């Protein structure tokens, strides 16, 4: 009897023993990959990290990354408030998920002249607004300054910066502000405007020239008007200065006049008969 029970226990036990997965995998047949767990240790059953997530990763399975932010291509705007303060305005990164907002922030950095940038005050990312404004004080009126906005991610006391915005410069003793990245864009914009103005003026001149040219139909009409005026000019004028009918145009006769060496005497019957004879066309004889 003991022998039979021992066989039954031995046959049942293997079905309750879970398979041990290699480090970094879990689940049925160990096909699921663990998230970014510290020391790559996760539960073989459900993949939960045993010692928490690595830095820059969150979530139940530590698979959500707090990505490194960037303000590359964006521009900050400056306005001098007084002799010692400048207001700087910029647009927040719209790609930050609301649930990750607590891990992001912005730092205003400034540099005097051509020196290195120094980090100034910082503010956290705010999901309820689009633009941020910060006042930077203790600015010397006689010095040149450059400003930029740097965006960072922060977790567990560590802060990492991404690419900053384009630097903006404010010159000493004036309110003149220059965005170095916009110099080429501004020049190109001026060139484009000049080309557009030139094309518009050229088009207007061409339209005026084309409209001033007489049309082909107008030319023919003008010719007819000239011919009509010539006909009226050839009309006879009556004694009472009233215009008469135009002089008739005599069509040339197809028959040439009979030429004789001496004048005919119509009273002479021979001469008259000779003239009649000479006017008969031989082709009409039977």
Secondary structure, DSSP 8 states (H G I E B T S, - for coil): -HHHHHHHHHHHHGGG------TTEESGGG-EE--SBGGG-B-TTT--BSS-B-TTEESTTS-EE----B-TT-B-EEEEEETTEEEEEEE--TTS-GGGGGGEEEEEEEEETTS--EEEEEEE--TT-SEEEEEE----TTS-EEEEEEEEEEETTEEEE-B--B-EEE-TTS--EEEGGGHHHHHHHHHHHHHHHHHHHHHHHHHHHHHHS--HHHHHHHHHHHHHHHHHHTEEE-TTS-EEEE-------SS-----SS---TTSHHHHHHHHHHTS-GGG--
